[in-house]
Amino acid sequence: MANQNKGSISREQFEDAFRRMNGSWAYENAELSESEKELLLKRLNGEITDEEYNRAFIEGKGKGK
């Protein structure tokens, strides 16, 4: 797992942005689950690669999560 981002986002910044974004997506019935939220935070902070994120996201959706 390579850290490809030069910066990172704090948990507080992420929670604020995520709450607003996910609230908007809820109107489209497209909100993210708690596990998808954590996956996104890991990607934004460079803890996982795009490929790892995409694979985990798709696998999670396939399991109905």
JOFENDA-V333997 format. One record per residue. N is the residue number from 1. OMEGA is omega in degrees with one decimal (999 if undefined). Layout:
# JOFENDA-V333997
{{N,OMEGA} {N,OMEGA}}
This chain:
# JOFENDA-V333997
{{1,-176.9} {2,175.6} {3,-176.5} {4,179.0} {5,177.0} {6,-179.7} {7,175.8} {8,179.3} {9,179.8} {10,177.7} {11,-178.8} {12,178.4} {13,-179.2} {14,-178.6} {15,-179.5} {16,-179.5} {17,-178.3} {18,-179.5} {19,180.0} {20,-178.9} {21,-176.4} {22,175.7} {23,177.3} {24,-179.1} {25,-179.6} {26,178.0} {27,179.3} {28,-175.6} {29,-176.4} {30,-177.7} {31,-179.9} {32,177.6} {33,178.5} {34,180.0} {35,176.7} {36,176.8} {37,-179.7} {38,177.7} {39,178.7} {40,178.6} {41,177.7} {42,179.4} {43,-179.3} {44,-179.5} {45,174.9} {46,179.6} {47,175.6} {48,-179.9} {49,175.0} {50,-179.0} {51,178.7} {52,178.6} {53,-177.6} {54,-179.3} {55,-178.2} {56,-180.0} {57,-179.6} {58,178.4} {59,178.2} {60,177.9} {61,178.8} {62,178.9} {63,179.1} {64,-179.5} {65,999}}
